[in-house]
């Protein structure tokens, strides 16, 4: 019913229709009743146990197949099977090596930001991922904070170009004003 609809009672009187009850929609398991939460946890545990059992079963089947091939002297098939497994793992190995290189480079760059006298505090014998986590947690303690500018912008962003005596002489010799020469120098050299 719409909110502006009217119900008629048995004795002929009219009364407003009741407002529909709005229930908040929730997508969180925590908002469900405890029996439903328990059921979901149980199902998740059961699914996890089945995944573990399936992996174990697949590994055992692979080992049985390899043992059968070795027993029958079918070394070629066994070698081909091992080669296929190694080829299947190669993309993961390449990715792991690339990620480790990135982590090492990142760690090196962050350690360069640490003052020399504080670098001895960094545990460099950690694995790259553990060192990255350690640096994330401690880099602010090891680096010097940049002091805020207290001049209220008085120094401004002035990028006035200074000219050497030789540059001033060149400007005069070519008939340029010192300001024009400074602008030209700034445009060319980006200073």
DRENTORLUM-378184 format. One line per field, with one value per residue: residue in one letter; x, z negated, y of N, C-alpha, C, O in turn. Coordinates in pm, 1 decimal. Each point is the difference from the previous one (the first is absolute). Example, Ala and Ser with C-alpha at 12.3 -4.5 7.8 and 13.67 -1.06 7.14 Angstrom:
REM residues 2
r <- [a s] $
n_X <- [1319.0 -138.6] $
n_Z <- [-780.0 138.5] $
n_Y <- [-569.0 106.9] $
ca_X <- [-89.0 82.0] $
ca_Z <- [0.0 -6.0] $
ca_Y <- [119.0 119.0] $
c_X <- [90.0 -77.0] $
c_Z <- [0.0 -73.0] $
c_Y <- [120.0 109.0] $
o_X <- [103.6 50.9] $
o_Z <- [-66.5 -16.9] $
o_Y <- [-1.9 110.8] $
//
This chain:
REM residues 191
r <- [x x x x x x x x x x x x x x x x x x x x x x x x x x x x x x x x x x x x x x x x x x x x x x x x x x x x x x x x x x x x x x x x x x x x x x x x x x x x x x x x x x x x x x x x x x x x x x x x x x x x x x x x x x x x x x x x x x x x x x x x x x x x x x x x x x x x x x x x x x x x x x x x x x x x x x x x x x x x x x x x x x x x x x x x x x x x x x x x x x x x x x x x x x x x x x x] $
n_X <- [83.5 -167.3 195.1 5.3 110.8 -185.3 39.0 -82.8 -58.7 38.0 132.3 151.2 83.9 16.0 112.3 113.6 45.2 -26.9 98.5 50.3 -25.8 85.7 30.0 88.9 46.6 -27.3 191.4 -94.0 202.0 149.5 -39.9 153.7 -189.7 -44.0 -225.1 -88.2 -11.3 -153.5 -208.5 -46.1 -40.1 -206.1 -159.2 -12.0 -100.3 -225.6 -92.2 -11.7 -168.1 -195.9 -24.4 -49.5 -214.4 -126.6 14.0 -114.6 -219.1 -53.4 1.4 -181.4 -177.5 9.1 -54.3 -222.1 -100.0 22.9 -139.3 -208.7 -27.8 -17.7 -203.8 -138.7 75.9 -182.9 202.9 -23.5 -99.0 136.7 137.4 -91.3 -9.4 184.3 46.1 -119.9 70.1 170.9 -52.8 -71.1 182.1 30.5 -195.3 -53.4 77.8 -92.7 -191.5 12.6 50.7 -170.1 -135.9 77.7 -23.6 -201.3 -48.2 84.6 -104.5 -179.3 28.3 46.5 -170.3 -121.9 87.2 -61.0 -203.7 64.9 -74.2 159.8 -24.5 -125.1 151.8 130.0 -116.2 106.8 -209.9 211.3 3.7 -87.5 -166.4 49.0 -65.9 157.0 152.4 -73.3 -19.1 185.5 60.8 -106.8 79.5 165.7 -113.1 -209.4 0.9 -37.9 -216.2 149.9 -77.7 -159.9 198.3 -133.5 -125.6 196.4 74.7 -91.8 177.4 71.0 39.3 -186.0 -152.7 54.2 -80.2 16.1 -37.7 125.1 32.0 66.6 185.4 64.9 -102.3 91.2 185.0 -31.0 -59.3 163.6 121.3 -119.2 91.5 106.8 -226.7 59.8 -125.8 56.4 166.9 -53.7 -96.1 139.0 106.4 -119.8 -8.3 174.9 50.0 -147.1 120.2] $
n_Z <- [0.0 105.0 11.2 224.3 -13.2 114.6 -220.8 119.1 -163.7 -156.0 -145.4 143.7 -175.5 -4.4 117.8 -139.7 215.6 -50.7 -170.3 210.6 -38.8 -99.0 177.1 -203.1 172.9 -2.4 -21.8 -178.5 29.0 18.2 215.4 68.7 64.0 -220.1 -23.2 25.2 -179.1 -161.3 42.4 -38.9 -213.5 -83.5 55.0 -135.0 -200.2 -2.3 14.8 -193.0 -143.1 51.5 -73.6 -216.7 -67.7 41.6 -138.8 -193.7 6.0 1.1 -201.2 -132.4 47.9 -81.7 -214.8 -42.9 41.3 -154.1 -175.0 33.5 -4.3 -201.6 -96.0 79.8 -162.7 -110.9 47.2 169.8 -25.0 -70.4 146.4 125.2 -97.7 -8.6 182.4 18.5 -116.9 86.6 157.8 -87.3 -49.0 200.7 89.5 -68.3 122.6 198.7 -7.3 -26.0 185.0 138.2 -52.5 54.3 213.1 64.5 -48.6 132.5 195.9 -2.3 -4.5 197.5 139.3 -42.0 88.9 216.3 -14.6 -0.2 -171.1 95.8 -75.7 175.8 146.5 -134.5 18.7 181.4 -45.6 1.3 -220.8 -25.9 -62.9 210.0 22.4 -48.8 158.1 165.3 -43.2 23.8 208.4 80.8 -76.5 136.2 183.7 -60.5 -42.9 195.1 45.1 136.4 -204.5 151.6 -8.9 -178.9 183.1 -69.9 199.4 -53.1 19.7 -211.0 -87.2 -107.6 152.8 -155.1 192.7 -187.2 198.8 -74.7 -8.1 149.1 -125.6 -43.7 -175.3 -199.2 -59.1 -85.4 -217.9 -150.9 -53.5 -144.8 -176.1 -90.6 2.2 -161.9 12.1 149.4 -59.1 -137.8 98.6 96.1 -132.1 -61.2 151.8 10.3 -140.1 80.6 68.1] $
n_Y <- [-118.9 101.2 110.2 25.4 -191.7 -55.2 -0.3 -170.8 145.0 -158.4 106.8 -89.7 -103.0 223.2 -151.6 134.4 38.2 -215.2 110.6 56.5 -218.0 183.6 -135.4 26.6 138.4 -222.5 113.2 92.5 -94.1 165.1 46.8 -146.0 -102.6 18.5 -0.6 206.0 136.6 -47.1 75.7 216.1 63.5 -38.9 148.9 179.1 -13.7 12.7 205.5 114.8 -49.1 98.5 211.1 34.8 -20.1 180.9 176.5 -9.1 51.1 219.0 98.9 -25.3 131.5 209.0 34.3 15.3 197.7 161.4 -6.8 80.5 223.6 97.6 -4.6 155.2 132.7 59.9 -83.9 -143.0 -201.6 -165.7 -98.6 -162.5 -203.3 -128.0 -120.4 -191.0 -180.3 -117.8 -150.9 -194.8 -122.9 -93.4 -66.7 -206.2 -170.6 -55.2 -116.5 -221.2 -116.7 -50.3 -170.4 -203.6 -63.6 -79.2 -214.5 -161.1 -36.7 -133.6 -223.1 -98.6 -42.6 -182.0 -186.6 -11.3 -94.7 -214.0 124.9 126.9 211.0 60.1 71.1 122.4 190.0 77.1 -69.3 68.9 -41.4 204.5 -136.6 -64.9 -212.1 -153.3 -49.2 -132.8 -218.5 -125.7 -60.6 -181.6 -195.7 -65.1 -53.3 -52.7 -220.5 -104.3 32.4 96.2 46.1 -29.0 101.6 15.9 15.8 75.6 -66.2 -196.6 -133.7 22.1 -204.5 -63.6 48.3 147.7 75.2 122.9 96.0 -169.5 220.1 -154.1 -9.7 -211.8 -98.9 49.8 -114.3 -206.7 -14.5 30.6 -183.7 -122.5 105.9 -175.1 -10.1 144.6 185.8 161.4 140.2 169.8 181.3 151.9 148.9 178.4 165.9 139.0 166.4 146.3 175.3] $
ca_X <- [-83.5 68.2 -18.9 -119.5 -118.0 -84.1 -69.9 -136.1 -25.9 -129.7 -108.4 -10.4 90.7 124.1 123.0 117.0 68.7 124.9 123.4 78.9 116.4 123.3 106.9 128.4 64.7 134.3 76.9 100.6 -36.1 -11.4 -133.9 -92.7 -17.5 114.2 -10.9 40.9 144.7 59.6 -16.3 92.9 135.2 12.4 11.3 132.0 97.9 -15.4 54.6 146.0 47.8 -9.9 106.7 125.5 -4.5 14.0 141.3 75.3 -32.9 65.7 143.6 22.4 -19.9 116.5 112.1 -23.3 25.3 144.3 57.1 -35.1 84.5 137.0 2.6 -10.0 116.3 -38.7 70.6 -29.3 -127.3 23.6 73.8 -92.7 -92.3 73.3 26.2 -127.2 -21.6 91.3 -47.3 -120.5 40.8 92.1 -54.4 -3.8 138.2 38.3 -71.1 58.4 130.4 -23.4 -49.1 109.9 87.9 -67.0 7.5 138.6 25.3 -76.9 67.0 126.1 -33.7 -44.5 113.2 82.2 -60.7 31.0 133.8 107.7 17.1 -115.5 -11.2 44.0 -116.1 -84.9 38.3 22.0 1.7 -137.3 -44.0 -47.9 -137.6 -0.4 67.3 -95.1 -96.3 70.1 20.5 -130.5 -34.2 101.3 69.9 -22.9 83.3 140.1 30.2 -18.7 -115.8 27.6 -51.8 -94.5 46.8 -58.8 5.6 -131.2 8.8 71.4 102.9 -74.2 53.8 80.1 99.6 82.1 120.1 115.7 91.9 141.0 59.5 19.6 -131.1 -37.3 79.1 -55.7 -127.6 29.2 64.1 -100.7 -103.2 -117.7 -7.0 30.4 -125.8 -28.2 98.4 -36.8 -117.5 47.8 74.0 -97.6 -75.6 90.5 54.2 -103.4 37.4] $
ca_Z <- [0.0 1.7 -126.8 -2.6 12.9 -118.8 -25.2 -52.2 -98.4 12.3 -41.4 96.5 -26.2 77.7 -75.4 87.4 16.1 -77.3 73.8 16.5 -86.9 77.5 -67.2 60.0 73.1 -50.2 74.0 -91.2 -74.0 -141.2 -26.1 0.8 -131.7 -38.8 58.5 139.6 -1.9 -31.2 117.3 102.5 -43.2 20.0 143.1 43.8 -50.7 77.5 133.6 -13.4 -22.6 127.8 88.5 -47.1 32.4 144.8 32.6 -48.2 89.1 128.5 -20.6 -13.9 132.0 80.2 -48.5 41.5 144.5 19.1 -49.4 98.3 118.1 -36.7 -20.1 130.6 79.4 101.9 -41.7 92.1 -40.6 -129.4 26.3 65.7 -104.4 -83.2 82.3 10.0 -129.7 -8.4 93.4 -56.7 -111.3 46.6 -11.1 -140.9 -39.9 62.2 -70.7 -134.0 14.7 34.4 -120.1 -95.9 49.7 -28.4 -144.3 -34.8 48.7 -85.2 -130.8 17.2 15.4 -129.8 -92.2 38.1 -59.8 -142.7 -24.1 -18.5 -138.9 -41.8 83.6 -75.2 -73.0 93.4 4.2 141.3 21.1 20.0 136.8 57.7 -37.2 -142.4 -10.6 48.6 -107.8 -108.1 42.6 -3.2 -138.9 -71.7 80.4 -53.8 -119.8 38.8 87.0 -60.7 58.6 67.0 -81.8 74.1 29.4 -98.0 49.9 51.3 143.9 29.3 100.6 122.8 93.2 90.9 76.4 65.9 60.2 -20.8 113.4 -33.4 65.7 141.3 66.4 10.5 110.5 124.8 21.3 43.8 131.6 101.1 1.1 -74.8 -138.3 -94.0 -27.3 115.0 -1.5 -111.0 44.4 100.0 -71.6 -74.1 95.8 56.1 -101.3 -94.8 -137.3] $
ca_Y <- [118.9 128.7 68.7 84.2 -83.3 -3.3 -126.1 16.2 -105.5 -65.1 90.2 107.9 111.7 -2.5 22.6 3.8 -128.9 -2.3 25.6 -122.5 -7.9 -8.6 -74.1 37.5 -107.4 -21.7 -98.9 -50.6 -121.1 37.1 50.7 -113.5 -63.5 -83.6 -133.7 9.4 20.0 -130.2 -86.2 47.5 -38.9 -144.1 -26.4 46.7 -96.0 -122.9 25.2 7.3 -136.6 -71.7 48.3 -59.7 -142.7 -12.9 22.5 -116.4 -111.3 24.5 -20.6 -144.4 -61.1 34.5 -81.2 -139.6 -8.1 6.4 -126.2 -103.0 18.4 -36.4 -145.0 -64.4 37.6 97.0 120.8 109.4 59.9 63.6 123.6 92.3 45.7 97.5 118.4 72.2 66.0 113.9 102.2 59.7 86.4 103.5 137.0 38.9 27.7 126.9 107.5 11.3 64.1 140.8 67.7 9.9 105.7 127.2 22.0 34.6 135.3 91.0 4.2 72.2 142.3 51.8 2.3 114.4 118.6 -0.7 56.6 -98.9 -42.2 -80.2 -120.5 -117.9 -51.4 -74.2 -142.4 -33.3 -144.7 -46.4 -27.3 126.3 34.8 32.6 129.1 100.6 21.9 67.8 138.1 66.6 30.9 77.4 101.1 134.4 15.6 2.8 113.1 131.9 68.0 126.2 109.8 84.3 135.1 90.9 136.6 40.1 18.4 124.2 -24.2 -21.1 -96.4 80.2 -74.9 101.0 -53.7 87.1 -2.2 17.9 117.1 -32.9 3.1 141.9 56.0 -52.5 68.9 136.1 -6.2 -34.7 103.0 -45.2 47.8 -107.7 -71.8 -86.8 -107.5 -88.7 -76.5 -94.9 -104.1 -80.7 -80.3 -100.4 -91.1 -38.0 38.2] $
c_X <- [87.1 -28.5 -127.1 -128.7 -73.5 -64.5 -139.0 -25.6 -138.8 -115.0 -7.1 92.5 128.9 118.7 117.3 65.1 130.1 120.5 75.4 123.9 123.4 103.9 130.7 61.2 143.2 66.6 105.6 -51.6 -21.5 -139.1 -104.1 -16.5 114.7 -8.5 45.2 152.2 71.1 -6.3 101.0 143.3 22.8 18.9 136.2 108.7 -4.1 60.8 152.7 57.9 -4.5 107.1 133.6 4.7 18.5 144.7 84.0 -23.3 69.6 150.3 31.6 -14.6 120.6 120.1 -16.5 31.6 149.9 67.7 -27.5 88.9 144.3 13.1 -0.6 117.7 -33.3 56.9 -32.0 -129.0 15.1 73.0 -89.7 -99.8 65.7 25.0 -126.9 -28.6 88.6 -42.8 -123.8 34.5 86.8 -58.5 -3.5 140.9 45.7 -64.1 59.8 135.0 -16.6 -47.4 110.3 97.2 -60.6 8.8 139.8 32.6 -72.0 65.8 128.9 -26.3 -42.0 114.7 94.0 -54.3 31.0 139.7 101.9 8.5 -115.7 -9.5 42.6 -115.4 -91.2 46.8 14.7 4.0 -140.7 -22.7 -60.9 -141.2 -10.3 66.3 -93.5 -103.3 64.0 21.6 -130.8 -32.7 96.0 65.5 -17.6 85.0 148.2 38.1 -26.5 -123.0 41.9 -64.3 -95.9 59.2 -73.7 -3.5 -132.2 2.3 75.2 107.6 -63.4 63.4 87.8 104.4 86.8 130.0 112.7 94.7 142.3 51.4 17.7 -132.8 -48.0 74.6 -54.3 -130.0 23.6 56.9 -101.5 -113.4 -126.9 1.4 29.5 -124.8 -33.1 96.0 -33.7 -120.8 41.0 72.5 -95.8 -77.4 86.3 40.1 -102.5 34.2 -81.4] $
c_Z <- [0.0 -130.8 -4.2 18.9 -133.4 -10.7 -55.3 -92.8 19.9 -36.4 87.8 -25.5 81.7 -93.0 97.0 3.9 -79.6 91.9 17.2 -89.0 87.7 -81.6 65.4 70.6 -47.6 82.9 -87.7 -73.2 -147.2 -35.5 -2.8 -140.6 -27.0 61.1 146.1 10.1 -26.4 120.5 108.8 -36.9 23.5 146.5 54.7 -46.6 80.3 139.1 -4.7 -17.9 130.3 98.6 -39.0 37.6 150.1 42.3 -40.2 92.7 135.8 -10.6 -10.9 133.8 90.2 -41.8 39.4 147.6 28.0 -47.1 99.7 122.7 -29.5 -13.2 133.2 90.0 109.5 -37.6 89.5 -39.4 -133.0 18.8 66.5 -100.5 -88.2 77.4 13.8 -129.4 -13.4 92.4 -52.6 -112.1 42.9 -7.9 -144.4 -49.6 55.9 -72.8 -138.7 6.9 31.6 -122.8 -103.6 42.3 -28.5 -148.6 -42.2 43.6 -86.4 -136.6 7.9 8.8 -134.3 -99.6 32.3 -58.8 -148.9 -19.3 -31.8 -142.5 -50.4 77.4 -72.7 -77.4 87.7 6.1 144.1 26.6 16.6 147.5 56.3 -43.9 -147.6 -22.5 46.8 -107.4 -114.8 34.8 -0.6 -141.3 -63.7 76.6 -57.8 -123.9 36.3 87.3 -73.0 63.2 62.5 -82.2 82.1 23.0 -92.6 47.9 58.7 148.4 39.8 104.9 134.1 86.5 101.6 67.7 78.0 47.5 -25.4 117.6 -50.4 71.9 149.0 75.5 16.6 115.8 134.4 32.2 52.2 142.5 110.2 4.6 -72.4 -138.1 -91.3 -31.1 113.4 3.1 -110.1 37.9 100.7 -67.9 -75.0 93.4 54.3 -103.6 -104.4 -142.6 -45.5] $
c_Y <- [124.0 71.1 84.8 -79.9 -7.9 -136.9 31.6 -117.9 -56.1 93.9 124.8 117.4 -17.6 23.1 -7.5 -137.8 2.7 22.8 -131.6 7.1 -16.3 -73.9 38.8 -119.6 -11.9 -107.4 -62.8 -122.7 33.7 50.6 -111.2 -55.3 -97.3 -139.5 1.4 19.6 -132.7 -92.7 40.4 -36.6 -149.3 -35.5 44.0 -97.4 -129.6 16.0 5.1 -139.5 -80.0 45.7 -61.3 -147.5 -22.6 21.5 -120.1 -119.4 16.6 -23.9 -149.3 -69.7 28.2 -85.5 -146.8 -19.0 3.3 -128.1 -112.5 11.7 -40.3 -151.1 -74.1 38.2 97.9 136.6 118.4 71.6 74.3 132.7 104.1 57.5 106.0 129.1 83.9 74.8 122.9 113.1 70.8 98.6 117.2 141.5 49.7 35.1 134.7 117.6 20.7 70.2 149.0 77.9 16.3 110.5 137.0 33.3 42.0 143.2 103.6 14.1 80.3 149.7 60.6 6.8 116.3 130.0 11.5 58.1 -110.1 -52.4 -85.8 -132.1 -126.5 -62.3 -86.8 -145.6 -48.3 -149.8 -57.6 -34.1 128.5 39.1 37.6 136.0 112.0 31.2 76.9 147.3 78.4 46.7 99.5 113.5 139.9 25.9 19.3 119.1 130.1 64.3 132.2 110.2 84.6 138.3 95.4 144.6 46.5 27.4 125.4 -21.2 -26.5 -105.6 69.7 -86.2 98.0 -63.2 99.0 -17.3 20.5 124.0 -24.5 7.7 144.0 65.1 -45.9 72.0 141.0 0.0 -29.8 100.5 -40.9 64.5 -118.8 -82.8 -97.1 -119.0 -101.7 -85.8 -107.3 -115.9 -91.7 -92.0 -114.9 -103.9 -41.6 34.4 116.3] $
o_X <- [112.7 -105.3 -54.4 -106.2 57.8 -44.6 -16.2 17.2 -75.3 -109.5 -74.0 -3.7 42.0 -6.6 -6.8 4.3 65.1 1.5 6.4 60.7 9.0 27.3 10.2 2.7 69.8 -63.8 87.9 -115.3 -79.8 -37.4 -115.6 83.0 66.1 103.0 59.9 65.4 100.1 95.2 62.1 76.7 105.4 83.0 59.2 91.0 103.7 67.8 66.7 102.3 90.6 54.6 77.2 102.4 67.4 51.9 87.4 93.9 53.3 59.9 97.6 77.6 43.8 73.5 97.2 59.5 49.3 93.3 87.1 49.0 66.0 100.8 65.6 10.6 74.2 -72.4 -1.6 -5.2 -57.9 -36.0 7.3 -35.2 -60.7 -12.0 5.2 -44.4 -45.0 7.7 -16.3 -72.1 20.7 69.7 24.0 18.7 61.7 64.7 17.9 30.5 73.7 45.5 7.5 50.0 70.1 26.2 16.3 62.4 56.4 13.0 30.2 70.0 41.4 5.0 66.7 74.3 -18.4 91.9 -34.5 15.0 12.8 -77.0 -44.8 8.9 -86.7 117.9 -95.6 -0.1 -14.9 69.4 -48.1 -25.2 -78.4 -45.3 -2.7 -32.4 -61.5 -19.9 -2.5 -50.3 -40.1 81.5 92.3 33.7 76.6 118.1 -80.7 -12.2 92.5 -119.7 24.8 83.0 -123.0 -37.0 -9.5 -83.7 -3.4 24.9 62.2 97.5 8.9 78.7 26.7 68.7 -14.5 21.9 25.0 -67.1 -23.4 -5.2 -62.2 -57.0 -7.3 -24.8 -68.3 -33.9 15.9 -88.7 -102.5 105.5 -16.3 9.5 -39.5 -39.8 11.9 -4.0 -48.1 -20.8 18.6 -27.1 -48.9 -7.8 29.2 -43.7 16.7] $
o_Z <- [-49.5 -59.3 -108.1 14.2 -106.3 100.5 -78.4 39.2 82.2 54.7 -31.6 75.2 33.4 -92.4 103.7 -99.8 -7.7 115.5 -93.5 -16.6 81.0 -115.2 122.6 -52.1 -17.8 43.2 50.3 -42.8 -67.5 -117.3 -34.1 -87.1 92.5 36.1 47.0 87.8 64.4 28.5 61.9 85.3 48.3 33.1 84.8 76.2 33.0 49.1 89.3 59.9 27.9 74.5 86.6 46.8 40.6 82.8 74.9 34.2 54.1 91.3 57.7 31.9 74.6 85.0 36.0 39.5 84.1 64.2 24.6 51.5 83.3 39.8 14.9 112.9 97.6 -36.7 -44.8 -4.1 -20.0 -62.0 -32.5 5.7 -31.0 -55.9 -3.1 2.6 -46.1 -37.4 20.0 -21.8 -78.7 -46.2 -25.4 -77.2 -70.6 -25.5 -43.2 -85.0 -52.7 -24.2 -67.3 -84.4 -41.7 -36.7 -79.3 -75.2 -33.2 -52.5 -89.6 -62.3 -33.5 -82.4 -89.3 -16.7 -59.4 73.6 -57.6 -21.8 -104.6 -39.4 34.7 -40.3 -51.0 23.9 57.1 116.0 19.0 88.0 -76.9 -28.4 -36.3 -83.7 -59.6 -22.6 -57.2 -84.2 -38.3 -20.2 -91.5 -57.6 5.5 -29.5 -77.8 13.3 -92.8 122.4 -47.4 -28.5 117.6 -77.8 -3.3 -75.9 49.0 50.5 116.4 83.1 104.4 -38.6 114.9 -64.6 118.7 -74.6 25.3 49.7 -89.8 88.0 80.9 112.5 100.6 74.2 94.4 115.1 93.1 81.6 112.9 84.8 13.7 -55.8 39.7 -18.2 -24.1 28.9 21.0 -30.6 -4.4 34.8 -0.9 -34.1 16.6 25.2 -81.4 -91.4 -112.6] $
o_Y <- [0.4 -23.4 22.6 60.6 22.7 -55.2 93.5 -115.4 52.0 -13.1 93.1 97.4 -110.7 80.9 -66.0 -71.9 104.2 -42.5 -79.9 105.7 -92.2 33.9 2.9 -111.5 99.9 -96.0 -69.9 -4.6 -65.0 -1.8 25.2 26.1 -47.3 -56.9 -96.7 -56.2 -31.5 -72.7 -86.4 -44.6 -41.3 -84.7 -66.7 -32.4 -57.5 -90.2 -52.3 -33.4 -78.6 -81.4 -41.2 -49.8 -94.7 -74.9 -43.8 -71.8 -96.8 -56.7 -47.9 -90.2 -87.5 -50.3 -66.3 -100.3 -75.1 -48.1 -83.5 -100.6 -62.1 -58.3 -103.1 -47.8 10.9 92.6 114.6 123.0 106.8 100.0 118.5 117.8 102.5 109.1 123.0 114.8 104.9 117.1 120.3 97.3 92.4 90.3 118.1 94.1 79.8 101.5 113.8 83.7 83.4 111.8 102.8 74.3 92.2 114.5 92.7 74.9 104.3 110.6 78.7 79.9 111.0 91.3 52.2 96.7 106.2 -35.9 -103.3 -120.2 -63.6 -87.6 -109.3 -116.0 -71.0 -26.1 -52.5 -41.3 -120.8 50.9 83.1 117.1 87.6 77.9 107.6 116.6 90.0 87.6 117.0 110.5 72.0 72.1 81.3 114.7 56.9 32.1 6.3 3.7 65.9 -4.4 26.3 47.1 1.7 89.5 112.5 74.9 40.1 87.3 19.3 -64.5 -43.2 -69.1 -18.9 -69.8 119.6 -110.5 80.4 54.0 89.8 49.5 34.0 79.9 78.6 35.8 42.8 85.6 46.2 -9.5 66.8 30.3 -115.4 -121.4 -114.1 -112.8 -120.7 -119.2 -113.3 -116.2 -121.7 -115.2 -111.8 -120.2 -87.5 -70.0 46.8] $
//
